[in-house]
Amino acid sequence: MDIVLAHQTERLRAMTANEKVRLSHALWLEARSVAAAGVRARHPDWSGEQVAARVRALMRDAGA
């Protein structure tokens, strides 16, 4: 496991700032997608706007 962590750390340090921003954005979008899938699975009767509102609330409160 330490080898994997060392490789990841090395790769992240080698990235440009722009690459890091792009990676962060891609991870944010993926997290929203996973959250939306979970909300839809729990509430299949909700409208798209209801799902979107719940996802916004989840993402907003994730760091709290």
N, C-alpha and C positions, 0 to 999 in steps of 0.2 A: 504494500500500500504506500509506503514511503517513496518508492520509485515513481509511482503514478503522481503523487502530490508534487514531487520535485519536478517532474516533466511539465505538469500543469503550471506550476509557478514559473518555470523557465519560459514557457510559451507566453504566458500573460505579461511577463516583464519585457519580452521581445516585441510585443504588439505596440503599434503606434497609438496615439491618443484617439485618432479617428477609428481605428479598428476596435478599440475598447468601447467607444460610444456605440458603434454598430452592433457589437456583441451584446451590450447591455440592452439596447433597444429590442433586439431579437428575443432575448430572454424575457423581457417585459411583455412583449406580444404573446409569447408562448404561455406565460403565466396567466394572462387574461383569457386565452383560448381554453386552457385547462379549467379555469374557474367557471367560465361560461358553460362548458360541457357539464360540469358538476351541478350547476344551478339548473340547467335544463333537465338533467336526469332526476333531480329531486322535485322539480316543478314542471312537468311536461305540459301543463295547461296554461302556463304563463305566456304572455305575449313577448315578442322580441324586446320591446321597450322595458318591460318588467325585468327580464333577464339582464339587460344592459344596465339598468339602474342598480340591481343587486350586485353585479360584478363591480361596478364603480365603487359601491359601498365597501365591498370586500377588499378591493385593492387599496382604497383610501385608508381603511382601518387595519391593514395587514401589519403595519409597523407599530401599532399602538400596543 
